[in-house]
Amino acid sequence: MIAFLKKLQKNNRKGWIDENRPSYDSARKEFESMIGDIIKSISAFDSSIKNVEPKSCIFRINRDVRFSKDKSPYKTNFAAYIHADGKKGEGAGYYLHMEPGASFLAAGIWMPEPELCAAIRQEIDYQFDEWKSIINKSSFKKHFTDGLDQSMKLSRPPKGYDETNPAITYLKLKSFIVRKNIPDTIWNDEERTTFITSALKAAKPMIDFLNRAKE
């Protein structure tokens, strides 16, 4: 899988893909099989995804180049969003990104719609002690040493909240995501499923908290 993506990085054009279609099909099939193993492993602690089909979680490799200056036709990664409703599911879930030198896993919800984002902020505000207990748990901090991603946030407090609010660091967030980098060597390691799912398991209480906000 990772070997194919390295070649694609150097040959990102339709002609090359057409010539190497068997290699692409083989790599994608292997990725799909791996996602199936990961879904099965996650199901041990999150029953909501036990019947999810791997295909429904995997993103297309084709890029949408309509509004991009970069006209490279293909993504140079394989990626999947593991959620009860597949990659189009609403709410928090698990994400896996395979890309040479830039692989990572993540959990949470990226850029929720305004109504859901407001509900999440309210849940954090109302249940801040519970939120803190989740993100300060030793197993959580072991895997997600940087805590929640702070790259997308408001410069000022959201409407209805004050800068002095104890939870303001989290209330300003536009996405509620944690991530962990994955070395390329993991993809060929027999323990890759254990490595990935042990981290995602640590994020499960956060996933539950975020999804409770939309109920």
C-alpha positions as CSV (number, residue, x, y, z in Angstrom):
1,M,0.0,0.0,0.0
2,I,2.5,2.6,1.1
3,A,4.9,1.5,-1.6
4,F,2.2,2.2,-4.3
5,L,1.5,5.6,-2.8
6,K,5.2,6.5,-2.9
7,K,5.2,5.7,-6.6
8,L,2.0,7.7,-7.2
9,Q,3.6,10.7,-5.6
10,K,6.2,10.7,-8.4
11,N,3.7,9.8,-11.2
12,N,0.5,11.6,-10.4
13,R,-1.1,11.5,-13.8
14,K,-3.9,9.5,-15.4
15,G,-1.7,7.7,-17.9
16,W,0.4,6.2,-15.2
17,I,-2.6,5.1,-13.2
18,D,-4.1,3.5,-16.3
19,E,-0.8,1.6,-17.0
20,N,-0.6,0.5,-13.3
21,R,-4.2,-0.2,-12.7
22,P,-3.5,-3.8,-11.3
23,S,-1.1,-2.3,-8.7
24,Y,-3.7,0.3,-7.7
25,D,-6.5,-2.2,-7.4
26,S,-4.2,-4.5,-5.3
27,A,-3.2,-1.7,-3.0
28,R,-6.8,-0.4,-2.6
29,K,-8.0,-3.9,-1.9
30,E,-5.4,-4.4,0.8
31,F,-6.4,-1.0,2.3
32,E,-10.0,-2.1,2.3
33,S,-9.1,-5.4,4.0
34,M,-7.1,-3.5,6.7
35,I,-10.0,-1.2,7.3
36,G,-12.2,-4.3,7.8
37,D,-9.8,-5.6,10.4
38,I,-9.8,-2.2,12.2
39,I,-13.6,-2.0,12.1
40,K,-13.8,-5.5,13.7
41,S,-11.3,-4.5,16.4
42,I,-13.1,-1.2,17.1
43,S,-16.4,-3.0,17.4
44,A,-15.1,-4.7,20.5
45,F,-15.5,-1.3,22.3
46,D,-17.9,0.5,20.0
47,S,-20.8,-1.7,18.9
48,S,-22.3,1.1,16.7
49,I,-19.9,0.3,13.9
50,K,-20.0,-3.5,14.0
51,N,-22.0,-3.8,10.8
52,V,-20.3,-1.1,8.8
53,E,-18.9,-2.1,5.4
54,P,-15.3,-1.0,4.8
55,K,-16.2,0.2,1.3
56,S,-18.6,2.7,2.8
57,C,-15.9,4.3,4.9
58,I,-13.1,4.7,2.2
59,F,-12.7,8.0,0.3
60,R,-12.2,8.1,-3.5
61,I,-8.6,8.6,-4.7
62,N,-9.7,11.1,-7.3
63,R,-9.2,14.8,-6.5
64,D,-11.8,17.5,-7.1
65,V,-9.6,19.9,-9.1
66,R,-12.4,22.4,-10.2
67,F,-11.3,25.1,-7.8
68,S,-7.7,24.2,-7.2
69,K,-4.6,25.5,-8.8
70,D,-3.1,22.1,-8.3
71,K,-4.5,20.0,-11.2
72,S,-2.9,16.7,-10.0
73,P,-5.8,14.2,-10.7
74,Y,-5.2,11.9,-7.7
75,K,-4.8,12.2,-3.9
76,T,-1.5,10.6,-2.8
77,N,-3.2,9.0,0.2
78,F,-5.7,6.3,1.2
79,A,-8.2,7.5,3.8
80,A,-11.2,6.2,5.7
81,Y,-13.7,7.7,8.1
82,I,-15.1,5.0,10.3
83,H,-18.6,5.9,11.5
84,A,-21.9,4.0,11.8
85,D,-23.1,5.7,8.6
86,G,-19.8,5.4,6.8
87,K,-17.7,8.3,5.4
88,K,-20.8,10.6,5.1
89,G,-21.9,10.0,8.7
90,E,-22.7,13.0,10.8
91,G,-21.2,13.3,14.2
92,A,-17.9,12.2,15.7
93,G,-16.0,9.1,14.5
94,Y,-12.6,7.7,13.7
95,Y,-10.3,8.7,10.8
96,L,-7.4,6.9,9.3
97,H,-5.0,8.6,6.8
98,M,-2.2,6.7,5.0
99,E,0.3,8.9,3.2
100,P,4.1,8.4,2.8
101,G,5.7,10.5,5.5
102,A,2.4,12.0,6.6
103,S,0.2,9.2,8.0
104,F,-2.0,9.7,11.0
105,L,-5.1,8.6,12.8
106,A,-7.6,10.9,14.3
107,A,-10.9,10.9,16.3
108,G,-13.6,13.5,16.8
109,I,-15.6,15.7,14.5
110,W,-14.2,18.1,11.9
111,M,-16.0,21.4,11.3
112,P,-19.5,20.5,12.5
113,E,-22.4,22.5,11.2
114,P,-23.2,25.6,13.2
115,E,-26.2,24.1,15.0
116,L,-24.2,21.0,16.1
117,C,-21.1,23.0,16.9
118,A,-23.3,25.2,19.2
119,A,-24.7,22.0,20.9
120,I,-21.2,20.7,21.4
121,R,-20.0,23.9,23.0
122,Q,-23.0,23.9,25.3
123,E,-22.3,20.4,26.3
124,I,-18.7,21.2,27.1
125,D,-19.8,24.3,29.0
126,Y,-22.5,22.5,31.0
127,Q,-20.4,19.3,31.7
128,F,-16.9,20.8,31.8
129,D,-15.8,18.6,34.8
130,E,-16.7,15.5,32.8
131,W,-15.0,16.9,29.7
132,K,-11.8,17.6,31.6
133,S,-11.8,14.1,33.1
134,I,-12.0,12.6,29.6
135,I,-9.2,14.6,28.0
136,N,-7.0,14.4,31.1
137,K,-7.2,10.6,31.5
138,S,-3.8,9.0,31.4
139,S,-4.6,6.7,28.5
140,F,-5.9,9.6,26.4
141,K,-2.9,11.8,27.1
142,K,-0.6,8.8,26.3
143,H,-1.8,8.6,22.8
144,F,-2.8,12.3,22.1
145,T,0.1,14.2,23.7
146,D,-0.9,17.5,22.1
147,G,-4.5,17.3,23.2
148,L,-7.2,18.7,21.0
149,D,-6.1,20.3,17.7
150,Q,-6.0,24.1,18.2
151,S,-5.4,25.0,14.5
152,M,-9.0,25.9,13.8
153,K,-10.5,28.2,16.4
154,L,-12.2,31.6,16.8
155,S,-10.2,34.6,17.8
156,R,-13.0,35.8,20.1
157,P,-15.4,33.9,22.4
158,P,-18.4,32.4,20.5
159,K,-21.7,34.3,21.1
160,G,-23.1,33.7,24.5
161,Y,-19.7,33.0,26.2
162,D,-17.2,35.1,28.0
163,E,-13.5,35.1,27.8
164,T,-13.3,34.2,31.5
165,N,-15.3,31.0,31.0
166,P,-13.1,28.1,32.4
167,A,-13.8,26.1,29.2
168,I,-13.1,28.9,26.8
169,T,-10.0,27.2,25.2
170,Y,-12.4,24.5,24.0
171,L,-15.4,26.7,23.4
172,K,-13.5,28.6,20.7
173,L,-12.7,25.5,18.7
174,K,-14.3,25.0,15.3
175,S,-13.3,21.3,15.2
176,F,-13.1,18.9,18.0
177,I,-10.3,16.6,16.9
178,V,-7.3,14.7,18.3
179,R,-4.7,13.1,16.1
180,K,-1.6,10.8,16.3
181,N,1.1,10.5,13.7
182,I,1.8,7.1,12.3
183,P,5.3,6.1,11.1
184,D,5.4,4.5,7.6
185,T,6.8,1.3,9.2
186,I,3.5,0.6,10.9
187,W,1.7,-0.3,7.7
188,N,3.8,-3.4,7.2
189,D,3.8,-4.4,10.9
190,E,1.8,-7.3,12.0
191,E,0.7,-5.3,15.0
192,R,-0.7,-2.4,13.0
193,T,-4.3,-3.0,13.9
194,T,-3.4,-3.1,17.6
195,F,-1.4,0.0,17.3
196,I,-4.2,1.9,15.7
197,T,-7.2,0.7,17.6
198,S,-5.5,1.1,21.0
199,A,-5.3,4.8,20.3
200,L,-8.8,5.0,19.0
201,K,-10.1,3.2,22.0
202,A,-8.6,5.9,24.2
203,A,-10.6,8.4,22.3
204,K,-13.9,6.6,22.6
205,P,-15.1,8.5,25.7
206,M,-14.5,11.7,23.8
207,I,-16.4,10.4,20.8
208,D,-19.4,9.5,23.1
209,F,-19.3,12.9,24.7
210,L,-19.4,14.7,21.4
211,N,-22.1,12.5,19.9
212,R,-24.3,13.0,23.0
213,A,-24.5,16.7,22.2
214,K,-26.5,16.0,19.0
215,E,-29.0,13.8,20.7
